[in-house]
Amino acid sequence: MLAMKFTLKLEYFTLAADISVGNEIIVLLGPSGCGKTSILRSIAGLMRPDEGFIRLNERTLYSSLDSTDLKPRARNIGLVFQDYALFPHMTVEQNVRYGPANCPSQAGRAVETGEIFEMLKISQLKRRYPKQLSGGEKQRVALARTLIMRPELLLLDEPLSALDTDTRVELQSELKELQRHWDIPFILVTHDREEAERLGDSSAEVRVDRRLHEFKHIKTI
């Protein structure tokens, strides 16, 4: 369970978020530049809100009341970007194993490598390099690299926007299956309402009022 209520002053407006997420897929909807990615970055610990709180499964990640602000690595949150963020000099297997290999203190909770490769349908890609992969294959590898560390929450920043229509539809179905398997909250950013309706169990849409951009958990899809 993720609960957050915070404000963050950005260059041109103040961002306000009031959202609670259970073990479901919630979609953040709104046009480019309205603050969707800033919400994800605040949850992940890459940006610091000005006031409010963010709590995940009984843990306080951020609170302005007592100055709590956990480092990103301590939050146990997975983040998948639109551009995949794979290491070009590493094979697929090396990319996926990067987390357990470089975070010894957290490696004990990692998923068995064979299980994650089978689940994401990338076993045949182990020895390939990112430049040898299609867009859909890169996104599966990025998901595997994130999920292998058993995050308590998965943040997805427009993960399918660069893919062709057929691959997008296929991965939308796979994301829903992954969420059911992991049984953790997924927060997905998109500006595509059709994608939101296919993927989301619920949504939070932006409301723009002059210099305030407000996101509230407003409806079930």
N, C-alpha and C positions, 0 to 999 in steps of 0.2 A: 504494500500500500504506500503510495506517494501522496503527500499533502504539501501544498505550497501556497503561500500568500505573500507576495513581495512586490516592491517597486524598484525600478532601475532607471536612472536618468541617463538617457542617450543624447546624442548631439542635437537632434531635432525634435525629440519628444520624450515623454516619460512612459515607460512600459510598466503596466500593472498586470500581474498574473494571480488568479484565484482559482486553483485547479486541484481536484482530488482524483486519483487514478487507482483503481483496483487492478487485479490481474486480468487485464484486457488490453486492446489496442485503442488508444485515443489519438485522434488526428487533430493537429493544430492547423487550422485553415486561415488563409489570408493572403493578400497580395505580397509580392516581393518587397522587402524593405520595411515590413510592418512590425518586425520584432520576433518572429517565430524562432529563428536560429539563436537569438540572444536568450530566449527562454531555455533552450537546450544547453547552451554554454553556461548559464547560471546554475542549472541543475547539476551539471558535470563538474562544476568548480573552476571553470575557465574564465568566468566573469563573476564579480561580487555584487550582489544587489545592494541597494542603499539602505533598505530596511525591510523587515518581515522575517519569514522563516521558510525552510525547506526541510521536510522530514521524510525518511524512507524506512519503513519497517521498524518503528520504535527508535530509530537513530536520528538525531538532529544533525543534518549536514551543514546547515547554516542558520544562524539566528542573530539578529541585530541586538536582541535583548541582552545576551550574555557574551557576544562577540565570538560565538562558535563559527568556524569556517574551515571545515575539513579539506585537506589537500585532495586533488582529483584522484590520486591512486588509492586513498583511504576510503573513498566513497563506494567502490565496487559497482561502478556503473559502466556499461558498454556504450560506445558511441560509434556509429557508422556514418561515414560521410558520402556525399554525392560522388566525389572523385576517387573513392575507394581507399586512398592513402596506403597502398601496398609498397613494399620496398622493392624497387626494380632489380636490384642485384641479388635478390634472394629467390629461391624456388618457392612454389606454392607451399610445400611442406615446411620450409624454413619460415615463411611468413606466418603460417598458422601456429607454429611452435614458438614463435617469438615471445609471446606473453609468459608462458610457463618458464621459459629459459631465462628470461630477464627479470622476473619477479619471484625469486626463490621463496619469499615469505608467503606468497599466495599460490604457489604452484600446487600445493597439496589438494586444493579444491578443484583443480582443472579437470575437465572432461577427458576421458581416454581419447587419444588422437584418432584411432581407427573409428570410434563411434561418431565423432564429429565429422570426419571425412565422409562416412557413409550417409549420415543424416543430410548433409548439404550436397550430396551427389557429386563429389569432387575427387574421389579416390583415384581416378584415372589421370588426374592433373598434377599429381604430387611433384613430378620432376620438371614441370614446365615453369617458365618465368612469366611475370605479368604481361610482358609485351606479346606473348604467345597466346593470350587468352582473349575471349570475346568479352563484351561488356557484362553480360549476364554471368559468365564464369568469374570475372573479377569481383562482382558483387557477392557471389556465393563464398568466395575465399575471404572477403572482408567480413562477412557474417561469421564464418567459421573462426576466424582469428579473434573475434570479439566474444563469441559465445563459449569458446573453449575455457574461458576463465570463470564461467558460471556467474555472470553479473546478476545483481538483484533487480536491475532495471536496464532496458535497452532503449537508447535514443537513436532515432533514424532521421537524418537531415536530408530530405529529398533524395532518398537512396535509389529511386527508380527513374528519375526524370530524364537521364541521358540514354535510356534504353529504348529499343524499338517496341512497337505496340505488342507484338506477340510475346516477347520476352518479359515485358512489364506485367502482362496478365498472368503469365506462368509464375513469376516471382511473387506477385500479390497473393496467389494461392499458397505458395510455400511459406510466406511470412505468417499467414494465419495458422498454418500447421505448426510452425516453429513456436508461435506464442502459446498454442494449446499444449505443446509438449513441455516447454519450459515453465509455463504457468507463472509468468512474471509480467509486470506492466511493460508495454511497448508504447513509446510516444513517437509518433511519426509526423514530420513536417511535410506539407504539400500545399500547392496552390490549385491543385486539380480536384474539383469537387467530385467528379466521377470516381477517381481513385479513392477519395475519402469514403465514398459510399460503399465501395467494394471491400475496403480494408477495415474501416473503423467500426468498433463497437459503440463508440461515442465520439464527440468532437468538442473542441473549444474554438470558437471563432472570434476574430478580432472585432472590437467596436472602437471606431476612431471618433474622438470628440476633441476637436482642435488639436492640442499638443499632448493628448493622452491617448495611448493605444492600450486597450484593456482586453485581456483574454479571460473568459470565464468558461467553466465546464458547463455547457448549457443544454446539451440534448443528447439523447440516444439515437443513433442512426438506425 
